[in-house]
Amino acid sequence: MRKILVPIDGSECSLNAAKYAIKVAKDENADLFCIHVIASVPYGYASSPPAIDQYFKDIEEKAQSWFDKVRDMAKNEGILELKTETFTDVKSVIGSIIDYATSRDVDLIVIGTRGRTGLKRFLMGSVANGVVQHAHCPVLLVR
């Protein structure tokens, strides 16, 4: 195993997934990639370009703080290099994660079972479910 991808959204599940991915990366001496996909702009923002700009700025700042948490966890485990990237989905969050993993020939995707929506009624979140269904590589789900 050479490359591990962990998509994060700041939820407890995604940060737990990051902790697990860090341990696996350390054990396997693998490269670790951490990404955040910004979902498309919410409907209410569509008519206001300044609001759209602020929306993306706010999300970028949040993502950077999540990356900083993951980077600190990785450093505590002796992993000094963490590749991070934030991008806006073109198709869907699921499609963006799959495309990223495929284009970088990732060997394992570690993803939280539920995201920030907190919908407890679903056994597995829709993003995690979609990644499991479409990934070219093994997917490890973490609660």
Secondary structure by P-SEA (a helix, b strand, c coil): ccbbbbbbcccaaaaaaaaaaaaaaaaacbbbbbbbbbccccccccccaaaaaaaaaaaaaaaaaaaaaaaaaaaaacccbbbbbbbbbcccaaaaaaaaaaaacccbbbbbcccccccccccccaaaaaaaaccccbbbbcc
